[in-house]
Amino acid sequence: MRKLVLFIGLCSLILSCSEETAPRYVKINDLNFITALQRANPNLLQAFKGDSLEINHMAVGNTVELYINYKNIASLQGLEYFKNLEILECRGRDTKLTSLDVTQNVNLKELFCSGNNLHSLDVTQNVNLEVLGCTFNELTFLDISQNVKLESLYCSINELTTLDISKNPLLIDLYCGINKLTTLDISKNPLLISPFVDADVVITR
């Protein structure tokens, strides 16, 4: 009886391990994104089967940088599976992103998504973010209260009416001109000397 119990337990363990290591695929809808991924990291060629990405493939887990600027990508659906991503550059030109979800990419340190048609951008889960570039978009609000490690912020040419940087004590570079700001409080940013902002914005030091 005891041997039977041990045998059943061993079978359950083997089954559990095989389920964890079995390939898991998700379909990537944007063919330009697929091409950009494979060119940015040739190892990802092995992770694709047609337009389906094996999300537990070693190449996905080992991807820490993605430079996919100006690739006519309309959707980055599937980006959420790159859990170890630290640098993402996805600047737009002709075809532009209208949404960008980086809430699952919690290890991001640098994000550049300028030149798209983003109306919102959620970086509240990216607590390790040090550099954020989101110029030339249509952002009306930007919450960076959770990005306490942020050193550089480039958010010019948007539709921002307010910008709260009180929770960013390490901020050194700030470019926020050509928005709809009327005031800017930099009293909690001792390292920020000269923010680049429109001349009519009232600055509190």
N, C-alpha and C positions, 0 to 999 in steps of 0.2 A: 504493500500500500504506500509505504514511504517512498519507494522508488518511482511509483506512478505519479505521486505528487511532485517529486523533483523533476520528472520527465515533462510533466505538463508545464511546470514553471519555466523550464529551460526553453520549451517550444514557444511560450508566450514572450520570453525575452528576445529570442531570435526574430520572431514576427514583429515585435516592436521596433527592433533595430533596423530591420529591412524596410519597414514603413518610413522610418526617419531618413534613410539613405536613398530611397526610391526617387527617381527624377520627378520633379514637379514642374509642370509647364504652364505658362500663361501666354496668351496671345498679345502681341504688341501691334497696335492698330496702325501706327504711322510708319510707313516703309522708309521714309527719310530718317526717322529716328533709329531704325534698325541699322541702316547703312552707316549712320554717324557713329553709333556705338561700336560697330565692328571695325571702323577705321580708327577710332580713338583708342581702342584696345583690341588688337588683333586676336588676343586670347579668347575674346568673346565669340569668335566665329564658331568655336566648339560648343558654345552654350546655346546656340540656336538650332532649331529644327524647323526650317521654313520660317514662318513669321512667329513662331512660338519660342519663348525664352525659358530655359531651364533655370529657375530662380534659385535652386540650391546647388548650382554648379560652382566649382571653386573659383572660376574666373569672375563670377559676379561678386562673390565675397571678397575677392582680392582687388576689386576696382576701387581705388581711392581718389582718382582724378578723372574728370570727364571734360574735355575741351570740345564742345560741339557748337561753336559759334557759326552763325550765318549758313546753316544747313537746310533752310526752308522747312523746318520742323513745325508742325501745327499742334502736336500733342506729345507730351513727355509721359504719357501713361506707361507705367512699368518702372519708372524711376524709383518708386517707393521700395523696390526690392534690393536696391543698392545700399544696403544698410551701413556700409563702412565708408561711404563717399565723404571725402573731406573738401574737395574743390570741385565746383560745378560752374562752368562757363557756358551759357546758352543764349548769347546775344542774338537778336533777330534782325532781319533786314527786309526781305520781300515778304515771305510767309512769316507771320508772327504768332507767338503764343498768346492766347487769350486767358489762359489759366496756368498756374504752376503750383504743384503740391509738393512741398519739401518737408512736410510735417513728420514723415517717417525717416528722413535722413538726418538723424539727430547728431551725427558726428561732423556735420558740415562746419568748416572753418571759413571758407571763402565762397561767396555766391555772386556771380555776375549775370544779370538777366536783362540788361539794358536793351532798348530798341525793340520792345515788344508792345503788345496791347493789353497789358495787365491792369485790371481795375482794382485788384486786391492782391495782397501778398502776405501770407501768414508765416512768420519766422519765430513765433513764440516758443516753438519746440526746439529751436536750434540754439541752444544755450551756449554752444562752443563757438558761435559765429564771431569772427574777428574782422572780416571785411564784407561789406554789402554794397553792391553796385546795381542800382535799379533805375538809372536815368532813362529819359525818353520812354516813359510809359504813361498810364492814365490813372495812377494811384491817387485816391482821395484821402486815404488814411494809411498810416504805417505805425504799427505797434512794435517798438523795439525795447520794451520795458524788461523783457527777459534776457536780452542779449548783453549781459553785464561785461563780457569780454570784448565787446565791439571797439575797434580802434579806428576804423575808417568807414565812413558812410557817404555814398554818392547817390543822391536822390533828386538831382536837379531835373527840371523840365517834366513835372508831373502836375497834379491838381491838388496838392496838399494844402490844407487850410491851417493845420496845426502840426507841430512836430515836438514831441516830448522826448528830450534826451537826458532827463534828470537821473535816469538809472544806468547811464553809460559813462562812468567816471574815467574810463581809459581812452575815451574818444580823443583822437589827435587830429584827424582830418574830417572835415564836414563840408560837403558841397551840396547846397540845397536851394540854389537860385532858380528863378523862373518857375515859381510855384504861386500859391495864393496866400502865402504867409504874411501876417502883419506884425507878429512878435516872435521872438526867439529867446528863450532863457538858457544861458550857458553858465549859470552860477554854480552848477554842480559838475562842471567839466574843467577841472584845473589844468589839464594838458592841452585843451583846445584854445589856441591863441587867436587865430584869425579865420573864422568860418567864412566861406564864400556864400554870400547871401545877397539878395536884392538890396539896393541902397535905401529903399524906403522902409525896410523892416526894422522895427525897434528892438534892439538887443539889450537884454538884462545880463549884467556880468556879476 
